[in-house]
Amino acid sequence: MSTWSETGPRSVDEHRAAVAALLAPTGVERVALTDASGRVLAEELAAAVSLPPFDNSAMDGYAVRAAEVAAAAADSPVELPVAADIPAGRTDVPPLAPGAAARIMTGAPVPDGADAIVPVERTDAGTARVRISAPADPGAHVRRAGEDAAAGQALLGAGTVLSAPQIGLAAACGRPDLAVRRRPHVLVLSTGSELVAPGEPLAPGQIYESNGTMLAVAVREAGATAELLSFVPDDVERFRAVLAEKMAAASPARPDLVLTSGGVSAGAYEVVKDALTGHGVEFGKVAMQPGGPQGCGTLQLDTASGRTGVAVATLPGNPVSALVSFEVFVRPALRAAVGHPDPDRPIVTARLSGDLSSPAGRRQFRRGILDAASGTVAEIGTPASHLIGALARADCLIDLPADTTAVAAGEPVTVWLLEV
Amino acid sequence: MSTWSETGPRSVDEHRAAVAALLAPTGVERVALTDASGRVLAEELAAAVSLPPFDNSAMDGYAVRAAEVAAAAADSPVELPVAADIPAGRTDVPPLAPGAAARIMTGAPVPDGADAIVPVERTDAGTARVRISAPADPGAHVRRAGEDAAAGQALLGAGTVLSAPQIGLAAACGRPDLAVRRRPHVLVLSTGSELVAPGEPLAPGQIYESNGTMLAVAVREAGATAELLSFVPDDVERFRAVLAEKMAAASPARPDLVLTSGGVSAGAYEVVKDALTGHGVEFGKVAMQPGGPQGCGTLQLDTASGRTGVAVATLPGNPVSALVSFEVFVRPALRAAVGHPDPDRPIVTARLSGDLSSPAGRRQFRRGILDAASGTVAEIGTPASHLIGALARADCLIDLPADTTAVAAGEPVTVWLLEV
């Protein structure tokens, strides 16, 4: 089998597919409702009870037989004895005898025999006897059992992303927890002997480590969990030993994906490439900018528990390259692994506010600011892959196809929205 | 001063302003970068160091004097001694002597005296001597110190919502933490003696508690923290005692807002209204549907630590009314309190897929499903405020003005997007 580097650059779509294929769908776990926000439902939610569970009043008022108040009017009220008082939550509601009314509160069970509710505003609010000054249609202000959902009815499909309304619905059905897809666990490694932890003093030639923190945050924002290991020294044996140790861990500490940044280009000291080449991870070029040097595969290492494999994606070390690569390759793969219905960022078309040129043969992801009101997008910063300041002020990526060499102001371009 | 209920219904905008006015801007706290996702920056972020901090190489290759390789060509390479080897992170880089080259890796400091980088691909990759087969323009492949940001330059303004790129930028500047606005703390109370905890058996007349869980999740999704207290019995004294105890707590357990659902309509057993009336909380009608009965104010109670006040918003008890009221009144107030630049949901215009009628004098928020591709929106379910099943399948609210009584298919309506 020829290697990737021998067959020339991959297209963005080819590498997207390769990374996505590394991650199997995650398993199922049960979480309490209050922990379910943002998770993806793993199985259909059916109504365990009817919603509402019983006929109940939509108003504070009086339960009546509609026929008995048909003649009621302001100048000739119908007076009935109040045979019962039914607050919400009453579980021993007697049937309503003919010729009587029952005082009833919103949400309380409608007594057998009653078929309408007269709102309190249309009565004298009496407690022993009540004078009713308007008729009620049969069924008026009665919420029927099962009106929202019949018991057993499907309410939400597997793959639904859960937030407050869906969680409220599950609670209304009596479910204390829900089956959701397990979050993938990602081990984020940043490499480079020039890196210093933020907050420490910086010597000449050193820079602050930012990729690890940035990628760990991005992983969590994508719905996965992250363990961040920074400052693995540029030592191939040590690097493999750290990975083997993590791969031998039991779930949930065992990573579903190892995500590295840096150490993959053409230099003499490329710890990621040197450590993983020949162990199941392939390195090569993707026809994109930023983010040309990429790698991925299933790493095979001997661990304490035997030979084992783990998915690996290696991102380039420039911060803009790393984050754009994450957006293009890793975020959709992580979201697809939990069955998210929309793995990709929202994509819109906007008109360019100024001319752009782009190198032939490489798909470009430029940093932009979208003006949704006018439908235009402006580039921010330059194509250079180290300008993280511009990336941090961007709210979108401008996706220029590989065969595009120039786009004039006013022409439409594809935009990926990087909403928070 | 006349009370709200005497002056007639408030408009939606009046009540929005009243609820928002209850919450003062929250204070400032420092959080580690990995905890800053979704938070709002409280102060301007300035570059503590230049970005990049020093001139560095954009390529793996050789640092040279451009003038010394100006004549280099494939058929007549320039050969130079390799005077130094400069990996990334080297902190003791010697100046480059005239007539020499230095092997240099991406990100490594450019030595004094060098003014261009020749990529390794245009050399024989020599380590003692190197043959250079192409010229380099002055400045080629050199990233200048401060090119992204000069030391002291403003990078992100107060009010920026933080996610991976902004957090990466802060890390690149050497910041281990950031000053963000404190999340408001919300005490969520659901009331009602008919309520049973999900997972427990249901007697006739009882329903599962869903509002508390749903609202606690909605509060957290709005960027606040929530404490959920369910099943406060319908006992006015007990209700006030629970509130007084919570109000006497020290921050962060002390609520910035007490959020109730239920117990506010015209019935005979309205614990929220009965407990809070006369203590600074006003109740009345808002000209909207669902969600007509509302209340808010600053609750004044005698606590163990003296008389004290806390913001209260009381939502109606029907689950759809409760969540729509949260969206219209509470979510924007919580987000404004942390200085969020976009307190409201994204709002778009779409064409109705079918006719809708609406009662005069009440602003309606109907549940809808947006088809972004065709720009149309369809109602799901009915206007009835107990249909939580339909709410859970909706992805937007259709906002019909109070004076609208009918909208025909194809006409434009305002839509609030309830994205996850």
Chai-1 contact restraints between the chains, C-beta under 6 A:
chainA,res_idxA,chainB,res_idxB,connection_type,confidence,min_distance_angstrom,max_distance_angstrom,comment,restraint_id
A,L33,B,T213,contact,1.0,0.0,6.0,A-B,restraint_1
A,T34,B,A216,contact,1.0,0.0,6.0,A-B,restraint_2
A,S37,B,V217,contact,1.0,0.0,6.0,A-B,restraint_3
A,S37,B,E221,contact,1.0,0.0,6.0,A-B,restraint_4
A,D60,B,S265,contact,1.0,0.0,6.0,A-B,restraint_5
A,D60,B,A266,contact,1.0,0.0,6.0,A-B,restraint_6
A,D60,B,G267,contact,1.0,0.0,6.0,A-B,restraint_7
A,P87,B,Y269,contact,1.0,0.0,6.0,A-B,restraint_8
A,A88,B,E194,contact,1.0,0.0,6.0,A-B,restraint_9
A,G89,B,S193,contact,1.0,0.0,6.0,A-B,restraint_10
A,G89,B,E194,contact,1.0,0.0,6.0,A-B,restraint_11
A,R90,B,G205,contact,1.0,0.0,6.0,A-B,restraint_12
A,T91,B,A203,contact,1.0,0.0,6.0,A-B,restraint_13
A,T91,B,P204,contact,1.0,0.0,6.0,A-B,restraint_14
A,T91,B,G205,contact,1.0,0.0,6.0,A-B,restraint_15
A,M105,B,G267,contact,1.0,0.0,6.0,A-B,restraint_16
A,T106,B,S265,contact,1.0,0.0,6.0,A-B,restraint_17
A,P109,B,G205,contact,1.0,0.0,6.0,A-B,restraint_18
A,V120,B,A266,contact,1.0,0.0,6.0,A-B,restraint_19
A,R143,B,H386,contact,1.0,0.0,6.0,A-B,restraint_20
A,D148,B,L387,contact,1.0,0.0,6.0,A-B,restraint_21
A,D148,B,G389,contact,1.0,0.0,6.0,A-B,restraint_22
A,A149,B,G389,contact,1.0,0.0,6.0,A-B,restraint_23
A,L155,B,G389,contact,1.0,0.0,6.0,A-B,restraint_24
A,V161,B,V420,contact,1.0,0.0,6.0,A-B,restraint_25
A,S163,B,V420,contact,1.0,0.0,6.0,A-B,restraint_26
A,A164,B,M214,contact,1.0,0.0,6.0,A-B,restraint_27
A,A164,B,V217,contact,1.0,0.0,6.0,A-B,restraint_28
A,A164,B,A218,contact,1.0,0.0,6.0,A-B,restraint_29
A,P165,B,L323,contact,1.0,0.0,6.0,A-B,restraint_30
A,P165,B,L391,contact,1.0,0.0,6.0,A-B,restraint_31
A,P165,B,A392,contact,1.0,0.0,6.0,A-B,restraint_32
A,Q166,B,A392,contact,1.0,0.0,6.0,A-B,restraint_33
A,I167,B,M214,contact,1.0,0.0,6.0,A-B,restraint_34
A,I167,B,V217,contact,1.0,0.0,6.0,A-B,restraint_35
A,G168,B,S210,contact,1.0,0.0,6.0,A-B,restraint_36
A,G168,B,M214,contact,1.0,0.0,6.0,A-B,restraint_37
A,G168,B,P319,contact,1.0,0.0,6.0,A-B,restraint_38
A,G168,B,I388,contact,1.0,0.0,6.0,A-B,restraint_39
A,L169,B,I388,contact,1.0,0.0,6.0,A-B,restraint_40
A,L169,B,A392,contact,1.0,0.0,6.0,A-B,restraint_41
A,A171,B,P198,contact,1.0,0.0,6.0,A-B,restraint_42
A,A171,B,Y208,contact,1.0,0.0,6.0,A-B,restraint_43
A,A171,B,S210,contact,1.0,0.0,6.0,A-B,restraint_44
A,A171,B,T213,contact,1.0,0.0,6.0,A-B,restraint_45
A,A172,B,Y208,contact,1.0,0.0,6.0,A-B,restraint_46
A,A172,B,S210,contact,1.0,0.0,6.0,A-B,restraint_47
A,A172,B,I388,contact,1.0,0.0,6.0,A-B,restraint_48
A,G174,B,P198,contact,1.0,0.0,6.0,A-B,restraint_49
A,G174,B,Y208,contact,1.0,0.0,6.0,A-B,restraint_50
A,R175,B,P198,contact,1.0,0.0,6.0,A-B,restraint_51
A,P176,B,P198,contact,1.0,0.0,6.0,A-B,restraint_52
A,P176,B,G199,contact,1.0,0.0,6.0,A-B,restraint_53
A,G192,B,A88,contact,1.0,0.0,6.0,A-B,restraint_54
A,S193,B,G89,contact,1.0,0.0,6.0,A-B,restraint_55
A,E194,B,A88,contact,1.0,0.0,6.0,A-B,restraint_56
A,E194,B,G89,contact,1.0,0.0,6.0,A-B,restraint_57
A,P198,B,A171,contact,1.0,0.0,6.0,A-B,restraint_58
A,P198,B,G174,contact,1.0,0.0,6.0,A-B,restraint_59
A,P198,B,R175,contact,1.0,0.0,6.0,A-B,restraint_60
A,P198,B,P176,contact,1.0,0.0,6.0,A-B,restraint_61
A,G199,B,P176,contact,1.0,0.0,6.0,A-B,restraint_62
A,A203,B,T91,contact,1.0,0.0,6.0,A-B,restraint_63
A,P204,B,T91,contact,1.0,0.0,6.0,A-B,restraint_64
A,G205,B,R90,contact,1.0,0.0,6.0,A-B,restraint_65
A,G205,B,T91,contact,1.0,0.0,6.0,A-B,restraint_66
A,G205,B,P109,contact,1.0,0.0,6.0,A-B,restraint_67
A,Y208,B,A171,contact,1.0,0.0,6.0,A-B,restraint_68
A,Y208,B,A172,contact,1.0,0.0,6.0,A-B,restraint_69
A,Y208,B,G174,contact,1.0,0.0,6.0,A-B,restraint_70
A,S210,B,G168,contact,1.0,0.0,6.0,A-B,restraint_71
A,S210,B,A171,contact,1.0,0.0,6.0,A-B,restraint_72
A,S210,B,A172,contact,1.0,0.0,6.0,A-B,restraint_73
A,T213,B,L33,contact,1.0,0.0,6.0,A-B,restraint_74
A,T213,B,A171,contact,1.0,0.0,6.0,A-B,restraint_75
A,M214,B,A164,contact,1.0,0.0,6.0,A-B,restraint_76
A,M214,B,I167,contact,1.0,0.0,6.0,A-B,restraint_77
A,M214,B,G168,contact,1.0,0.0,6.0,A-B,restraint_78
A,A216,B,T34,contact,1.0,0.0,6.0,A-B,restraint_79
A,V217,B,S37,contact,1.0,0.0,6.0,A-B,restraint_80
A,V217,B,A164,contact,1.0,0.0,6.0,A-B,restraint_81
A,V217,B,I167,contact,1.0,0.0,6.0,A-B,restraint_82
A,A218,B,A164,contact,1.0,0.0,6.0,A-B,restraint_83
A,E221,B,S37,contact,1.0,0.0,6.0,A-B,restraint_84
A,E221,B,S163,contact,1.0,0.0,6.0,A-B,restraint_85
A,S265,B,D60,contact,1.0,0.0,6.0,A-B,restraint_86
A,S265,B,T106,contact,1.0,0.0,6.0,A-B,restraint_87
A,A266,B,D60,contact,1.0,0.0,6.0,A-B,restraint_88
A,A266,B,V120,contact,1.0,0.0,6.0,A-B,restraint_89
A,G267,B,D60,contact,1.0,0.0,6.0,A-B,restraint_90
A,G267,B,M105,contact,1.0,0.0,6.0,A-B,restraint_91
A,G267,B,T106,contact,1.0,0.0,6.0,A-B,restraint_92
A,Y269,B,P87,contact,1.0,0.0,6.0,A-B,restraint_93
A,P319,B,G168,contact,1.0,0.0,6.0,A-B,restraint_94
A,L323,B,P165,contact,1.0,0.0,6.0,A-B,restraint_95
A,H386,B,R143,contact,1.0,0.0,6.0,A-B,restraint_96
A,L387,B,D148,contact,1.0,0.0,6.0,A-B,restraint_97
A,I388,B,G168,contact,1.0,0.0,6.0,A-B,restraint_98
A,I388,B,L169,contact,1.0,0.0,6.0,A-B,restraint_99
A,I388,B,A172,contact,1.0,0.0,6.0,A-B,restraint_100
A,G389,B,D148,contact,1.0,0.0,6.0,A-B,restraint_101
A,G389,B,A149,contact,1.0,0.0,6.0,A-B,restraint_102
A,G389,B,L155,contact,1.0,0.0,6.0,A-B,restraint_103
A,L391,B,P165,contact,1.0,0.0,6.0,A-B,restraint_104
A,A392,B,P165,contact,1.0,0.0,6.0,A-B,restraint_105
A,A392,B,Q166,contact,1.0,0.0,6.0,A-B,restraint_106
A,A392,B,L169,contact,1.0,0.0,6.0,A-B,restraint_107
A,V420,B,V161,contact,1.0,0.0,6.0,A-B,restraint_108
A,V420,B,S163,contact,1.0,0.0,6.0,A-B,restraint_109
